[in-house]
Every structure is written in C-alpha cells, then in structure tokens.
Amino acid sequence: MGSIWRFAIRTAATAAALWVVIMLIDGISITIPDTPLYATGEYDNVLVFLGVAAIIVLLNATVKPVLKMIGLPLTILTLGLFSLVINAAIFLLAEWISDLVGLGLDIADFWSALWGALVLAIVSWILGPITGLLGANRRG
C-alpha cells in the first residue's frame, strides 16, 4: 500500500510541476482531447495532467536509472550537466508515449524540453519536502 501511496503523491506533485512548466515555457503545451475522458469531460484537464505526470513518474523510475548508468562517464566529464540532457530525453520520451496513448503533451524542440526539464526538476525539488511529509504521515 505504501508504494501506491508514494506513486500517487509523486504523480500529483509532478502534475503540479508540469502545470508550472506549461505556464513558464513557451514551447511546451498540453492539448485536451476532443472526446471526453470521463463522463461529461468536466475534469479532462486534470486527468490529462495526471496521466502525463504518471508517464513521467514511471519513466523516471524505470528508464532514467538506465540512462544515468549509460551516461555516467559524460556526467562525470561535464560535472553533472549531462544529467540535464538525460532529463530532457525523459521529457521527450514522455511526449512520445503521451501521443501514443492519446494524451496531448506537445514539446516544440529539444531546447524547450531542456528548459522544461530544468523547471520541472526545480519545482519538484521545491515540492519535495511537502511530498516527503505526506509520505511519512501515511506510513505511520
């Protein structure tokens, strides 16, 4: 039960961070599908944000460790800056997967993905203590 709760908290925090990214970065947007996802479509924007956030959380848990291991020499050589490229690659992969499943994350180019991944990381870092407290309270 604890891992599902942590996944839900991370997904909600990532959805909030994704909203900030879309507000700040011009080349990144989310389009809501024409057909309603749930009932009347009243909450489709929230569902799309949560869906894209779930994709990002799953990619961060599965693909990102592999990319970090493969890119370790470059990360060391660039004093950690290559990790931004890995985050941008995860963001672009999330766009591709969201297009496959019908969620509308649109990223204009690599630079938008790089800046978006940077903002996403900063906002997630800011939300980290809050999500950590929620996870700690739930475990007890």
GROMACS elastic network, one bead per residue, 0.5 to 0.9 nm:
[ bonds ]
;  ai    aj funct       b0    kb
    1     4     6  0.53834   500
    1     5     6  0.63482   500
    1     6     6  0.88157   500
    2     5     6  0.50850   500
    2     6     6  0.61991   500
    2     7     6  0.86011   500
    2   135     6  0.80881   500
    2   138     6  0.75665   500
    2   139     6  0.65951   500
    3     6     6  0.50156   500
    3     7     6  0.60804   500
    3     8     6  0.85516   500
    4     7     6  0.50183   500
    4     8     6  0.61510   500
    4     9     6  0.86369   500
    5     8     6  0.50669   500
    5     9     6  0.61968   500
    5    10     6  0.85899   500
    5   135     6  0.72833   500
    5   138     6  0.77605   500
    6     9     6  0.50917   500
    6    10     6  0.60479   500
    6    11     6  0.84182   500
    6   131     6  0.84434   500
    6   132     6  0.89431   500
    6   134     6  0.86776   500
    6   135     6  0.61388   500
    7    10     6  0.51349   500
    7    11     6  0.59769   500
    7    12     6  0.85601   500
    7    54     6  0.81957   500
    7    57     6  0.76923   500
    7    58     6  0.87741   500
    8    11     6  0.50599   500
    8    12     6  0.61479   500
    8    13     6  0.85877   500
    8    54     6  0.83981   500
    9    12     6  0.51711   500
    9    13     6  0.61340   500
    9    14     6  0.84804   500
    9   131     6  0.63140   500
    9   132     6  0.89162   500
    9   134     6  0.76650   500
    9   135     6  0.74901   500
   10    13     6  0.50940   500
   10    14     6  0.59425   500
   10    15     6  0.84298   500
   10    53     6  0.84097   500
   10    54     6  0.82769   500
   10    57     6  0.69366   500
   10   124     6  0.88954   500
   10   131     6  0.71697   500
   11    14     6  0.50619   500
   11    15     6  0.60281   500
   11    16     6  0.86327   500
   11    50     6  0.64681   500
   11    51     6  0.84254   500
   11    52     6  0.88157   500
   11    53     6  0.53532   500
   11    54     6  0.52677   500
   11    55     6  0.86696   500
   11    56     6  0.82093   500
   11    57     6  0.63079   500
   12    15     6  0.50324   500
   12    16     6  0.63187   500
   12    17     6  0.86579   500
   12    49     6  0.88183   500
   12    50     6  0.66129   500
   12    53     6  0.73457   500
   12    54     6  0.84153   500
   13    16     6  0.51294   500
   13    17     6  0.61879   500
   13    18     6  0.85169   500
   13    53     6  0.83236   500
   13   123     6  0.87505   500
   13   124     6  0.67709   500
   13   127     6  0.67619   500
   13   128     6  0.83403   500
   13   131     6  0.72528   500
   14    18     6  0.58933   500
   14    19     6  0.85011   500
   14    49     6  0.87504   500
   14    50     6  0.80855   500
   14    52     6  0.88636   500
   14    53     6  0.53518   500
   14    54     6  0.79472   500
   14    56     6  0.77815   500
   14    57     6  0.74305   500
   14   120     6  0.76173   500
   14   123     6  0.84973   500
   14   124     6  0.66053   500
   15    19     6  0.62493   500
   15    20     6  0.87869   500
   15    46     6  0.85037   500
   15    49     6  0.53925   500
   15    50     6  0.54919   500
   15    51     6  0.83780   500
   15    52     6  0.74806   500
   15    54     6  0.81214   500
   16    19     6  0.51296   500
   16    20     6  0.65459   500
   16    21     6  0.88116   500
   16    49     6  0.81526   500
   16    50     6  0.88339   500
   16    53     6  0.86591   500
   16   123     6  0.84381   500
   16   124     6  0.86380   500
   17    20     6  0.50856   500
   17    21     6  0.62615   500
   17    22     6  0.87564   500
   17    53     6  0.88569   500
   17   119     6  0.78821   500
   17   120     6  0.54969   500
   17   121     6  0.81883   500
   17   122     6  0.85545   500
   17   123     6  0.54568   500
   17   124     6  0.61463   500
   17   127     6  0.83920   500
   18    22     6  0.62166   500
   18    23     6  0.86024   500
   18    49     6  0.73789   500
   18    52     6  0.85796   500
   18    53     6  0.72322   500
   18   116     6  0.84500   500
   18   119     6  0.86819   500
   18   120     6  0.63351   500
   18   123     6  0.86937   500
   19    22     6  0.51965   500
   19    23     6  0.62885   500
   19    24     6  0.87715   500
   19    49     6  0.75650   500
   20    23     6  0.50679   500
   20    24     6  0.62030   500
   20    25     6  0.85268   500
   20   119     6  0.78817   500
   20   120     6  0.77508   500
   20   123     6  0.77635   500
   21    24     6  0.52137   500
   21    25     6  0.57562   500
   21    26     6  0.89396   500
   21    28     6  0.75417   500
   21    29     6  0.87588   500
   21   115     6  0.86717   500
   21   116     6  0.57161   500
   21   117     6  0.82104   500
   21   119     6  0.60333   500
   21   120     6  0.61828   500
   21   123     6  0.86155   500
   22    25     6  0.55901   500
   22    26     6  0.72245   500
   22    27     6  0.82810   500
   22    28     6  0.56309   500
   22    29     6  0.55873   500
   22    30     6  0.76002   500
   22   116     6  0.79874   500
   23    26     6  0.76772   500
   23    28     6  0.86433   500
   23    29     6  0.85084   500
   24    28     6  0.87723   500
   24   116     6  0.83817   500
   24   119     6  0.83611   500
   25    28     6  0.59014   500
   25    29     6  0.84041   500
   25   112     6  0.69061   500
   25   115     6  0.72511   500
   25   116     6  0.63740   500
   25   119     6  0.85888   500
   26    29     6  0.76574   500
   26   108     6  0.86642   500
   26   112     6  0.75822   500
   27   106     6  0.78690   500
   27   107     6  0.57415   500
   27   109     6  0.71670   500
   27   111     6  0.85642   500
   27   112     6  0.53230   500
   27   113     6  0.80385   500
   27   116     6  0.86627   500
   28   105     6  0.74286   500
   28   106     6  0.56274   500
   28   108     6  0.63387   500
   28   109     6  0.87955   500
   28   112     6  0.66084   500
   28   113     6  0.75995   500
   28   116     6  0.74241   500
   29   104     6  0.79022   500
   29   105     6  0.59811   500
   29   106     6  0.52005   500
   29   107     6  0.66861   500
   29   108     6  0.86880   500
   30    45     6  0.87699   500
   30    48     6  0.80549   500
   30    49     6  0.80299   500
   30   103     6  0.79377   500
   30   104     6  0.50449   500
   30   106     6  0.59436   500
   30   107     6  0.88293   500
   31    45     6  0.85130   500
   31    48     6  0.84968   500
   31   103     6  0.75120   500
   31   105     6  0.66310   500
   31   106     6  0.76599   500
   32    35     6  0.87152   500
   32    36     6  0.88994   500
   32    44     6  0.68528   500
   32    45     6  0.62048   500
   32    48     6  0.68835   500
   32   103     6  0.72191   500
   32   104     6  0.62014   500
   33    36     6  0.69699   500
   33    37     6  0.77618   500
   33    44     6  0.80243   500
   33    48     6  0.85768   500
   33   102     6  0.73508   500
   33   103     6  0.69917   500
   33   104     6  0.70679   500
   34    37     6  0.88864   500
   35    41     6  0.77257   500
   36    39     6  0.66184   500
   36    40     6  0.61883   500
   36    42     6  0.80605   500
   36    43     6  0.88472   500
   36    44     6  0.66850   500
   37    40     6  0.80740   500
   37    41     6  0.59588   500
   37    43     6  0.82431   500
   37    44     6  0.59209   500
   37    47     6  0.77311   500
   37    48     6  0.86323   500
   38    41     6  0.53968   500
   38    42     6  0.76766   500
   38    43     6  0.71455   500
   38    44     6  0.67349   500
   38    47     6  0.83968   500
   39    42     6  0.76158   500
   39    43     6  0.87037   500
   40    43     6  0.81171   500
   40    44     6  0.87501   500
   41    44     6  0.51493   500
   41    45     6  0.84224   500
   42    45     6  0.79037   500
   43    46     6  0.54736   500
   43    47     6  0.63332   500
   43    48     6  0.87629   500
   44    48     6  0.60056   500
   44    49     6  0.85444   500
   45    48     6  0.51846   500
   45    49     6  0.62542   500
   45    50     6  0.86248   500
   46    49     6  0.51818   500
   46    50     6  0.61246   500
   46    51     6  0.84934   500
   47    50     6  0.50552   500
   47    51     6  0.59267   500
   47    52     6  0.85626   500
   48    52     6  0.61272   500
   48    53     6  0.83739   500
   48   103     6  0.60827   500
   48   104     6  0.75737   500
   48   105     6  0.87665   500
   49    52     6  0.53095   500
   49    53     6  0.59933   500
   49    54     6  0.85267   500
   49   103     6  0.86599   500
   49   105     6  0.89058   500
   50    54     6  0.59998   500
   50    55     6  0.86328   500
   51    54     6  0.50984   500
   51    55     6  0.63974   500
   51    56     6  0.88043   500
   51    98     6  0.81289   500
   51   103     6  0.73398   500
   52    55     6  0.50808   500
   52    56     6  0.63507   500
   52    57     6  0.87144   500
   52    94     6  0.72597   500
   52    95     6  0.81679   500
   52    97     6  0.88454   500
   52    98     6  0.63413   500
   52   103     6  0.69363   500
   52   104     6  0.83365   500
   52   105     6  0.72057   500
   53    56     6  0.50357   500
   53    57     6  0.61294   500
   53    58     6  0.85769   500
   53    94     6  0.88162   500
   54    57     6  0.50530   500
   54    58     6  0.60983   500
   54    59     6  0.85246   500
   55    58     6  0.51948   500
   55    59     6  0.61312   500
   55    60     6  0.85562   500
   55    94     6  0.61165   500
   55    97     6  0.76061   500
   55    98     6  0.74100   500
   56    59     6  0.50966   500
   56    60     6  0.60542   500
   56    61     6  0.85922   500
   56    90     6  0.73604   500
   56    91     6  0.71053   500
   56    93     6  0.86505   500
   56    94     6  0.58312   500
   57    60     6  0.50661   500
   57    61     6  0.62375   500
   57    62     6  0.87345   500
   58    61     6  0.50822   500
   58    62     6  0.61381   500
   58    63     6  0.80554   500
   59    62     6  0.51778   500
   59    63     6  0.51384   500
   59    64     6  0.63032   500
   59    90     6  0.67282   500
   59    91     6  0.88863   500
   59    93     6  0.82347   500
   59    94     6  0.73931   500
   60    63     6  0.60663   500
   60    65     6  0.73738   500
   60    87     6  0.86701   500
   60    90     6  0.73069   500
   61    64     6  0.64317   500
   61    65     6  0.70691   500
   62    65     6  0.64149   500
   62    66     6  0.73860   500
   63    66     6  0.54239   500
   63    67     6  0.63529   500
   63    68     6  0.87200   500
   63    90     6  0.78159   500
   64    67     6  0.50445   500
   64    68     6  0.60081   500
   64    69     6  0.85585   500
   64    86     6  0.73384   500
   64    87     6  0.78562   500
   64    90     6  0.69698   500
   65    68     6  0.50171   500
   65    69     6  0.61753   500
   65    70     6  0.86551   500
   66    69     6  0.51477   500
   66    70     6  0.62350   500
   66    71     6  0.85053   500
   67    70     6  0.50807   500
   67    71     6  0.58783   500
   67    72     6  0.82785   500
   67    86     6  0.67790   500
   68    71     6  0.50464   500
   68    72     6  0.57222   500
   68    75     6  0.81054   500
   68    83     6  0.73074   500
   68    86     6  0.71705   500
   69    72     6  0.51679   500
   69    73     6  0.84769   500
   70    73     6  0.76668   500
   70    74     6  0.87328   500
   71    74     6  0.53859   500
   71    75     6  0.60640   500
   71    76     6  0.86842   500
   71    82     6  0.75797   500
   71    83     6  0.81103   500
   71    86     6  0.80903   500
   72    76     6  0.61373   500
   72    77     6  0.85023   500
   72    80     6  0.89552   500
   72    82     6  0.86084   500
   72    83     6  0.88251   500
   73    76     6  0.51909   500
   73    77     6  0.60917   500
   73    78     6  0.86261   500
   74    78     6  0.59774   500
   74    79     6  0.82697   500
   74    80     6  0.80964   500
   74    81     6  0.86323   500
   74    82     6  0.62769   500
   74    83     6  0.88128   500
   75    78     6  0.52711   500
   75    79     6  0.58900   500
   75    81     6  0.63223   500
   75    83     6  0.62338   500
   76    79     6  0.50166   500
   76    80     6  0.60065   500
   76    81     6  0.86052   500
   76    82     6  0.82848   500
   77    80     6  0.76714   500
   77    81     6  0.88217   500
   77    82     6  0.85427   500
   78    81     6  0.54369   500
   78    82     6  0.61978   500
   79    82     6  0.77697   500
   80    83     6  0.57112   500
   80    84     6  0.79221   500
   81    84     6  0.56498   500
   81    85     6  0.74342   500
   82    85     6  0.51172   500
   82    86     6  0.65112   500
   82    87     6  0.87887   500
   83    87     6  0.62135   500
   83    88     6  0.86061   500
   84    87     6  0.50149   500
   84    88     6  0.61825   500
   84    89     6  0.85884   500
   84   114     6  0.67056   500
   84   115     6  0.88914   500
   84   117     6  0.72379   500
   84   118     6  0.68835   500
   85    89     6  0.61334   500
   85    90     6  0.86419   500
   85   114     6  0.66562   500
   85   117     6  0.87200   500
   86    89     6  0.50062   500
   86    90     6  0.62615   500
   86    91     6  0.86255   500
   87    90     6  0.50796   500
   87    91     6  0.62138   500
   87    92     6  0.87111   500
   87   113     6  0.83865   500
   87   114     6  0.72841   500
   87   117     6  0.56562   500
   87   118     6  0.77311   500
   87   121     6  0.84338   500
   88    92     6  0.61880   500
   88    93     6  0.85362   500
   88   110     6  0.72334   500
   88   111     6  0.83498   500
   88   112     6  0.85779   500
   88   113     6  0.50574   500
   88   115     6  0.79340   500
   88   116     6  0.75577   500
   88   117     6  0.53809   500
   88   118     6  0.80623   500
   89    92     6  0.50650   500
   89    93     6  0.60665   500
   89    94     6  0.84955   500
   89   110     6  0.83545   500
   89   113     6  0.76833   500
   89   114     6  0.81692   500
   89   117     6  0.88320   500
   90    94     6  0.60826   500
   90    95     6  0.86407   500
   90   113     6  0.89794   500
   90   117     6  0.83999   500
   91    94     6  0.50284   500
   91    95     6  0.63613   500
   91    96     6  0.88500   500
   91   107     6  0.86183   500
   91   113     6  0.61979   500
   91   114     6  0.81973   500
   91   116     6  0.79542   500
   91   117     6  0.64505   500
   92    96     6  0.63841   500
   92    97     6  0.87673   500
   92   107     6  0.72141   500
   92   109     6  0.88196   500
   92   110     6  0.77771   500
   92   113     6  0.64714   500
   93    96     6  0.50576   500
   93    97     6  0.62270   500
   93    98     6  0.84862   500
   94    97     6  0.51410   500
   94    98     6  0.59266   500
   94    99     6  0.84965   500
   94   105     6  0.79830   500
   95    98     6  0.51148   500
   95    99     6  0.62105   500
   95   100     6  0.87319   500
   95   103     6  0.86765   500
   95   104     6  0.78724   500
   95   105     6  0.53059   500
   95   106     6  0.62716   500
   95   107     6  0.69001   500
   96    99     6  0.52177   500
   96   100     6  0.64429   500
   96   105     6  0.82539   500
   96   106     6  0.87781   500
   97   101     6  0.64066   500
   97   102     6  0.86141   500
   97   103     6  0.84811   500
   98   101     6  0.52393   500
   98   102     6  0.60339   500
   98   104     6  0.63160   500
   98   105     6  0.62106   500
   98   106     6  0.89176   500
   99   102     6  0.51034   500
   99   103     6  0.56254   500
   99   104     6  0.59992   500
   99   105     6  0.69404   500
   99   106     6  0.83332   500
  100   103     6  0.76497   500
  101   104     6  0.88617   500
  107   110     6  0.78654   500
  107   112     6  0.65313   500
  107   113     6  0.63701   500
  107   116     6  0.89525   500
  108   111     6  0.82735   500
  108   112     6  0.63236   500
  108   113     6  0.77986   500
  109   112     6  0.54058   500
  109   113     6  0.64372   500
  109   114     6  0.88064   500
  110   114     6  0.61011   500
  110   115     6  0.86945   500
  111   115     6  0.61643   500
  111   116     6  0.82674   500
  112   115     6  0.52449   500
  112   116     6  0.58232   500
  112   117     6  0.83583   500
  113   117     6  0.58622   500
  113   118     6  0.84350   500
  114   117     6  0.51739   500
  114   118     6  0.62252   500
  114   119     6  0.87474   500
  115   118     6  0.50206   500
  115   119     6  0.62234   500
  115   120     6  0.84777   500
  116   119     6  0.51586   500
  116   120     6  0.59522   500
  116   121     6  0.84811   500
  117   121     6  0.60295   500
  117   122     6  0.85797   500
  118   121     6  0.51427   500
  118   122     6  0.62435   500
  118   123     6  0.86866   500
  119   122     6  0.50655   500
  119   123     6  0.60868   500
  119   124     6  0.83747   500
  120   123     6  0.53000   500
  120   124     6  0.59665   500
  120   125     6  0.84259   500
  121   124     6  0.50706   500
  121   125     6  0.59808   500
  121   126     6  0.86068   500
  122   126     6  0.62470   500
  122   127     6  0.86629   500
  123   127     6  0.61547   500
  123   128     6  0.84498   500
  124   128     6  0.58769   500
  125   129     6  0.78888   500
  126   129     6  0.70395   500
  126   130     6  0.81795   500
  127   130     6  0.53800   500
  127   131     6  0.62397   500
  127   132     6  0.85278   500
  128   131     6  0.52067   500
  128   132     6  0.58957   500
  128   133     6  0.85531   500
  129   133     6  0.61506   500
  129   134     6  0.86721   500
  130   133     6  0.52123   500
  130   134     6  0.63746   500
  130   135     6  0.87157   500
  131   134     6  0.50439   500
  131   135     6  0.61483   500
  131   136     6  0.85493   500
  132   135     6  0.50999   500
  132   136     6  0.60828   500
  132   137     6  0.85815   500
  133   136     6  0.50044   500
  133   137     6  0.60624   500
  133   138     6  0.85346   500
  134   137     6  0.51960   500
  134   138     6  0.62194   500
  134   139     6  0.88214   500
  135   138     6  0.51875   500
  135   139     6  0.64021   500
  136   139     6  0.53472   500
  136   140     6  0.69121   500
  137   140     6  0.57283   500
